[in-house]
Amino acid sequence: MEYNLEKQHAKGKLHAIERINAILDEGSFMEIYSAARHQCTAFGMDKKELPYDGVITGFGTVNGRKVAIYSQDFTVQGGSLGKVHGQKIAEVIAKAIEMKCPVIGVNDSGGARIPEGVDALCGYGDIFYQNVRASGVIPQISIIAGPCAGGAVYSPGLTDFIFTIDKISQMFITGPKVVKQVMFMDISEEDLGGAAIHSQKSGVAHWRCEDEKSCYENVRKLLDYIPHFYGDRVPFEPKMKKGLFSSKEEPVFSFDVAKLEAIKSVLPEDTKKGYDIKEVISDVVDDGSFFESEAEFAGNAVVGFAKIEGKTVGIVANNPGFFGGLLNTDASDKIARHVRYCDCYDIPLLTFVDVPGFLPGPQEEQKGIIRHGAKVLYAYSEASVPKVTVITRKAYGGAYIAMCSKHLGADFVYAWPKAEIAVMGAEGATGILFAKEMKDPANAALVEQKKAEYAATFMTPTIAAQRDYISAVINPEETRNRVAQSFRLLEGKTSSDKISKKHGNIPL
């Protein structure tokens, strides 16, 4: 089949078939429905020959494992979506469900095919329905490799992961022309819905890549971390060597033992100073294995995937280096969605906690921090996968509860010796308990004494450990081994408290 490669190359973009070949293993693509054609006769469409109706669909492999894929061809009627075009995509998703394999969609379309009218909308509806059917059954990955506007955005919006590409990706409900007509505002496509907008501000995109090559490499990388269907296990074949004191072979993992000592110096002496939680993550997981998602959005929370002793875990963490690690609406959404994804596919969860609370103020209250924060509580409580939590420093108030505490079903909760587990910080607590005394400057010494007493009495992991809320107080350098051992013990964990119901009502 002939493809109009030059037309795409002139725009600095790869053609639909080149994109498929860049994602899949060499020579593995098997196309289906290549003979499909539209049946529209209005507006001279009966005289137009649209090869494969503008979208290439089929199956192949990534790192030897089967995947379904479709790629819209912008050189064919602008990649516009008509009834047959939509049916092809919907059917390949439906087949992926039956075949138990991930589906990858490469979006590059001018939108609905206007001459087809309501038939084009029917095509979108068919896709959305299959997206929802596939959710929690097979991973769905969307790549925005050109324009994606109007109703087209909701298919990627329903999928699990969205990849964008700098200077190429555009996503918006209504384009700049409509915005100008309705709101009298001049705005470029890039500023309205470019890759940076959706990776940094809207939180729609999970990864922003500098070019198409790096995008497709990251898609392949992601597929090495995640199960390919519900009930699947990520292939795990560790290298083996003979034990030091035994002839029995033991698995070997890529982990620099120097990191066991390095982790001790991550926390600053001043408890009010921030630090990058990703340093802690790096010092616990297998070397170079942390694969962060949504890195540019809600920096006060960190999520992603990593390997511990060669096996995939989902990572969630507060990041004190950004907003002090406070939970706000965006961070709450980011955490809750990642937790629910991991639970869908039985990926164990490792949570690092350093959170002084929920972000206060009228702006967050008006944005609905109550509703958004409740999503975190719901997601962790609902998750039945193995859950291990490490409290590195602060764990205050409702945010302590929300961040996978024992009270929400964590299997093991560990705290470092300097962890502060309390209703609030010493300064805030004494400000309430000794409000009258604080009004008189002469009581300054007394107030400082009470702060110290409160910190010593209530802001250590000791009380929580005595109450059985903490599994153990551990030194930072013990974290890697404790976490690894905990996940080994939790393999095959089953939930015994399932309540019969259709489904819960998460506060969306």
C-alpha positions in Angstrom: 0.0 0.0 0.0 1.3 3.5 -0.8 1.4 6.1 1.9 1.8 9.9 1.5 4.9 10.1 3.7 6.2 13.3 2.2 3.2 15.3 3.3 3.7 14.4 6.9 7.5 14.8 6.8 7.0 18.4 5.4 5.3 19.2 8.8 8.1 17.6 10.7 6.0 14.6 11.7 6.1 10.9 11.0 3.5 9.2 9.0 0.9 6.9 10.7 2.6 3.7 9.4 6.0 5.0 10.5 4.6 5.6 14.0 3.3 2.1 14.2 6.6 0.7 13.1 8.5 2.9 15.6 6.4 1.6 18.5 6.1 -2.1 17.6 8.8 -4.8 17.3 10.3 -4.8 13.8 8.2 -6.7 11.3 5.5 -7.6 13.8 2.6 -5.4 12.5 -0.4 -7.2 11.1 -3.0 -4.8 9.7 -6.7 -5.4 9.7 -9.6 -3.7 8.0 -7.3 -2.1 5.4 -10.0 -2.4 2.7 -12.6 -0.4 4.8 -14.1 2.6 3.0 -16.6 5.3 3.9 -20.2 5.1 2.5 -20.8 8.9 2.5 -22.2 10.4 -0.7 -22.9 14.0 0.5 -20.8 17.0 -0.5 -19.0 15.1 -3.3 -17.7 12.5 -0.9 -18.8 9.7 -3.3 -16.0 10.8 -5.6 -13.3 10.7 -2.9 -11.2 7.7 -2.3 -10.0 7.6 1.3 -7.6 4.7 1.8 -8.3 2.6 4.9 -10.8 5.4 5.8 -7.9 7.4 7.3 -6.9 5.1 10.2 -4.5 2.2 10.2 -5.5 -0.6 12.6 -4.0 -3.9 13.6 -1.9 -5.9 16.0 1.8 -6.5 16.7 4.2 -7.0 19.5 6.2 -4.8 21.9 9.2 -6.5 23.4 7.7 -9.8 22.3 4.3 -9.3 23.9 1.1 -8.7 21.8 -0.6 -5.3 21.6 -3.4 -3.7 19.6 -2.7 -0.4 17.8 -4.4 2.2 15.7 -2.9 5.3 14.1 -4.8 8.1 12.4 -3.4 9.3 9.1 -3.6 13.1 8.8 -2.8 12.9 5.1 -6.1 11.2 4.4 -8.9 13.8 4.7 -7.1 15.4 7.7 -7.4 12.2 9.7 -11.1 13.1 10.1 -13.3 10.6 11.8 -16.4 9.2 10.1 -18.6 6.3 10.9 -16.3 3.6 9.4 -13.2 5.2 10.8 -14.7 5.1 14.2 -16.0 1.6 13.8 -12.4 0.4 12.9 -11.0 1.9 16.1 -13.9 0.6 18.3 -13.5 -2.9 16.9 -9.8 -3.1 17.4 -10.3 -2.1 21.1 -13.1 -4.7 21.4 -10.7 -7.3 20.0 -8.0 -6.2 22.3 -10.3 -6.9 25.2 -11.1 -10.4 23.9 -7.4 -11.1 23.2 -6.2 -9.6 26.6 -3.6 -7.2 25.3 -3.0 -3.4 25.7 -4.3 -1.0 23.1 -2.2 1.9 21.8 -3.9 4.8 20.0 -2.0 7.4 17.9 -4.2 10.4 17.6 -3.7 12.9 14.7 -7.0 14.1 13.4 -8.8 17.3 12.4 -11.9 16.1 14.2 -15.3 14.8 13.0 -15.8 14.3 9.3 -18.4 17.1 8.7 -20.0 15.7 5.5 -21.0 12.6 7.5 -22.9 14.5 10.0 -24.4 12.5 12.9 -22.7 9.3 11.5 -19.4 10.8 12.6 -20.7 11.4 16.1 -21.9 7.8 16.1 -18.2 6.8 15.4 -17.1 8.7 18.5 -19.8 7.1 20.6 -18.7 3.6 19.5 -15.1 4.4 20.6 -16.1 5.9 24.0 -18.2 2.8 24.8 -15.3 0.5 24.1 -12.9 2.7 26.0 -15.1 2.3 29.1 -15.5 -1.5 28.5 -11.8 -1.9 28.4 -11.1 0.2 31.5 -9.6 -2.0 34.2 -9.4 -5.0 31.8 -6.5 -3.9 29.5 -4.2 -0.9 29.7 -5.1 1.9 27.2 -2.4 4.2 26.0 -3.0 7.4 24.0 -0.4 9.3 22.0 -1.3 12.8 20.9 0.7 13.1 17.7 -1.1 16.1 16.1 -4.4 17.9 16.6 -7.0 16.2 18.8 -10.1 18.5 19.1 -13.7 18.5 20.0 -15.3 15.1 20.8 -12.0 13.4 19.8 -10.4 14.4 23.1 -12.7 12.2 25.2 -11.3 8.9 24.0 -7.8 9.8 25.2 -9.5 11.3 28.3 -11.0 7.9 29.1 -7.7 6.0 28.6 -5.1 5.2 31.3 -2.1 7.1 30.0 -1.6 10.0 27.7 1.7 10.9 26.0 2.2 14.3 24.4 5.0 15.6 22.1 6.4 19.1 22.2 5.3 21.4 19.3 3.2 18.6 17.8 0.5 17.7 20.3 -2.7 19.8 20.6 -5.8 18.9 22.6 -8.8 21.1 23.2 -12.6 20.9 23.3 -12.9 24.0 21.2 -10.1 25.5 19.0 -8.8 29.1 18.9 -11.3 30.1 16.2 -14.3 29.2 18.4 -12.7 30.7 21.4 -12.3 34.0 19.5 -15.9 33.9 18.3 -17.4 33.2 21.6 -15.0 34.8 24.1 -13.4 37.4 21.9 -10.0 36.1 22.9 -6.9 35.6 20.6 -5.0 32.5 21.6 -2.7 30.1 19.8 -3.2 26.4 19.6 0.0 25.9 21.6 -1.2 28.2 24.4 -4.7 26.7 24.4 -3.9 23.1 24.4 -0.2 22.3 23.6 1.9 19.6 25.3 3.2 21.9 28.0 -0.3 23.1 29.0 -1.6 19.5 29.5 1.6 18.2 31.3 2.0 21.2 33.6 -1.4 22.9 34.2 -4.4 20.7 33.3 -2.9 17.4 34.4 -4.4 15.7 31.3 -1.0 14.3 30.0 1.1 11.9 31.9 4.3 12.3 29.9 5.6 15.2 27.7 8.3 14.1 25.3 10.7 16.3 23.3 10.1 14.4 20.0 8.3 11.5 18.5 11.3 9.1 18.9 11.5 9.6 22.7 7.7 9.4 22.9 7.6 5.9 21.4 10.6 4.8 23.4 8.8 5.8 26.6 5.6 4.0 25.5 7.7 0.8 25.0 9.3 1.4 28.4 5.9 1.8 30.1 4.7 -1.5 28.7 7.7 -3.2 30.4 6.4 -2.0 33.8 2.7 -2.8 33.8 0.6 -5.9 33.5 -0.9 -6.3 30.0 -4.3 -7.3 31.2 -6.2 -7.9 34.5 -4.8 -11.0 36.1 -1.5 -10.8 34.2 1.9 -10.6 35.9 4.8 -8.6 34.5 7.5 -11.0 33.2 10.2 -11.5 35.9 13.3 -13.4 35.2 16.1 -12.3 37.5 19.7 -13.2 37.0 20.9 -15.9 39.4 24.2 -16.5 41.2 25.5 -18.9 43.8 25.1 -17.6 47.4 28.1 -16.4 49.4 27.7 -19.1 52.1 25.7 -21.6 50.1 25.8 -23.4 46.8 22.1 -22.6 46.3 21.5 -20.0 43.6 20.0 -16.7 44.6 18.5 -13.9 42.5 20.7 -10.8 41.7 19.2 -7.4 41.5 20.7 -4.1 40.3 21.1 -2.2 43.5 24.1 -0.1 44.7 24.6 -1.0 48.4 26.2 2.5 48.8 22.6 3.9 48.7 21.8 2.2 52.0 24.2 4.7 53.6 23.4 7.6 51.2 19.7 7.7 52.3 20.8 8.7 55.8 21.8 12.1 54.6 18.7 13.0 52.6 16.7 14.6 55.4 17.9 18.1 56.3 18.6 18.9 60.0 16.0 21.7 59.9 12.6 20.1 59.9 11.1 23.1 58.1 13.4 22.7 55.1 12.3 20.9 52.0 14.1 18.1 50.2 13.5 16.1 47.1 11.6 12.9 47.9 12.8 11.4 44.7 16.2 11.0 46.3 14.6 8.7 48.9 12.8 6.8 46.2 16.0 6.3 44.3 17.8 5.0 47.4 15.1 2.4 48.0 14.2 1.0 44.6 16.3 -1.0 42.1 19.0 1.2 40.4 17.6 3.5 37.8 14.2 1.9 37.8 11.9 4.8 38.9 9.7 5.8 36.0 7.9 8.9 37.0 4.4 9.8 35.7 2.9 13.3 35.6 6.3 14.7 36.6 5.4 18.3 35.7 2.0 18.4 37.3 1.3 18.9 41.0 4.9 18.7 42.0 4.0 18.4 45.7 3.0 14.8 44.9 5.2 12.2 43.1 3.8 9.1 41.4 5.2 6.5 39.0 6.4 2.9 38.8 9.6 1.3 40.0 11.2 -2.1 40.5 12.0 -3.6 43.8 13.9 -6.9 43.6 13.0 -6.9 39.9 9.2 -6.6 40.5 7.0 -3.7 39.6 5.5 -1.5 42.4 3.5 1.7 42.1 5.1 4.7 43.8 3.2 7.5 45.6 5.0 10.1 47.7 4.6 13.6 49.1 7.4 15.9 48.0 8.5 18.4 50.7 10.6 20.2 48.1 7.4 21.6 46.5 4.7 23.4 48.5 6.1 21.6 51.5 4.5 18.4 50.3 1.0 19.7 51.2 -2.0 18.0 49.7 -4.1 20.3 47.4 -6.8 19.5 44.8 -4.4 18.7 42.0 -2.1 16.5 44.1 -5.1 14.7 45.5 -6.4 13.9 42.0 -3.0 12.8 40.9 -2.5 10.4 43.8 -6.0 9.0 43.7 -5.9 8.2 40.0 -2.5 6.5 40.3 -3.6 4.4 43.3 -6.7 3.3 41.5 -4.8 2.4 38.4 -2.4 0.2 40.4 -5.2 -1.4 42.2 -7.0 -2.2 38.9 -4.0 -4.4 37.8 -2.8 -5.7 41.2 0.3 -3.6 41.3 1.6 -3.3 44.9 1.8 0.2 46.3 4.7 1.8 48.1 3.9 5.2 49.7 6.4 7.7 51.1 4.8 10.1 53.6 6.0 13.6 54.5 2.9 15.7 54.7 2.1 18.7 57.0 -1.5 18.7 56.0 -4.0 19.9 53.3 -3.3 23.2 51.7 -5.4 25.8 53.6 -7.1 28.9 52.3 -10.2 30.1 50.4 -8.9 29.3 47.0 -8.5 25.6 47.8 -11.7 25.4 49.7 -13.6 26.9 46.7 -11.9 24.5 44.3 -13.3 21.7 46.4 -10.3 20.4 48.5 -12.9 18.4 50.6 -14.1 16.5 47.6 -10.7 16.1 46.0 -9.0 15.1 49.2 -11.8 12.5 49.8 -10.7 10.8 46.5 -7.4 10.0 48.2 -9.1 8.5 51.2 -11.4 6.5 48.9 -8.7 5.2 46.6 -6.5 4.0 49.3 -9.3 2.4 51.3 -10.7 0.7 48.2 -7.3 -0.6 47.1 -6.8 -4.3 48.0 -3.3 -4.7 46.7 -0.3 -5.0 49.0 0.3 -1.6 50.6 3.5 -0.6 52.3 4.0 2.9 53.8 7.1 4.7 55.0 6.8 7.9 57.0 10.0 9.8 56.6 9.2 12.9 58.5 5.9 14.8 59.0 2.5 13.1 59.1 0.0 15.5 60.4 -3.8 15.4 60.9 -6.2 14.2 58.2 -3.3 14.1 55.7 -1.6 11.5 57.8 -4.7 9.4 57.7 -5.1 9.9 53.9 -1.6 8.9 52.9 -2.1 5.1 53.3 -2.1 4.9 57.0 -2.9 1.7 58.8 -6.4 3.0 59.3 -7.0 2.9 55.5 -5.7 -0.6 55.2 -1.9 -0.4 54.9 -0.4 -3.8 55.5 2.9 -2.4 56.9 3.6 1.1 58.1 7.2 2.0 58.9 8.4 5.3 60.4 11.9 6.8 60.6 13.1 7.7 64.1 12.6 11.5 63.5 9.1 11.1 62.1 6.5 13.4 63.5 3.0 11.8 63.7 0.5 14.2 65.3 -2.7 16.2 64.8 -0.5 19.2 63.9 2.9 20.8 64.4 4.1 21.9 67.8 3.7 25.6 67.0 0.1 25.2 65.8 -0.9 23.0 68.7 0.5 25.2 71.4 -1.0 28.2 69.7 -4.4 26.6 70.3 -3.7 25.0 73.7 -2.0 28.1 75.2 -3.7 30.9 73.3 -4.2 33.1 76.4 -0.6 32.7 77.6 0.7 33.6 74.1 -1.0 37.0 74.3 1.3 38.1 77.1 5.0 38.5 75.9 6.1 37.8 79.4 5.1 34.1 78.8 7.4 33.7 75.8 9.7 31.3 77.7 6.7 29.3 79.0 5.3 29.0 75.5 8.6 27.7 74.1 8.8 25.2 76.9 5.3 23.9 76.1 6.3 23.6 72.4 9.2 21.5 73.4 7.0 19.4 75.7 4.4 18.9 73.0 7.1 17.9 70.4 8.7 15.4 72.8 5.4 13.9 74.0 3.2 13.8 70.9 5.5 14.3 67.8 7.4 11.1 67.8 6.6 7.7 66.3 6.7 6.2 69.8 3.0 6.7 70.6 1.8 5.6 67.2 4.0 2.4 67.6 2.6 1.8 71.1 -0.9 2.1 69.7 -0.1 -0.5 67.0 -0.5 2.1 64.2 3.2 1.7 63.2 4.5 -1.7 62.3 8.1 -0.7 63.3 10.3 2.3 63.8 13.3 1.8 61.4 16.4 3.6 60.5 16.6 5.1 57.0 19.3 2.7 55.9 17.0 -0.3 56.8 14.2 1.0 54.5 15.2 -0.9 51.3 15.4 -4.3 53.0 12.3 -3.8 55.1 10.2 -2.8 52.1 11.5 -5.6 50.0 10.9 -8.2 52.7 7.4 -6.8 53.3 6.4 -7.1 49.6 7.8 -10.7 49.6 5.6 -11.6 52.5 2.6 -9.9 50.9 2.8 -11.9 47.7 -0.5 -13.6 47.0 -2.4 -11.4 49.5 -6.1 -11.8 49.3 -8.9 -9.4 50.6 -11.4 -11.0 53.0 -13.7 -8.0 53.6 -15.4 -7.6 50.3 -18.9 -6.3 50.6 -21.5 -7.3 48.0 -22.4 -4.2 46.0 -22.5 -3.0 42.4 -19.8 -0.4 42.9 -19.0 2.4 45.3 -19.5 6.1 44.6 -16.1 7.8 44.6 -16.5 11.6 45.1 -15.5 12.5 41.6 
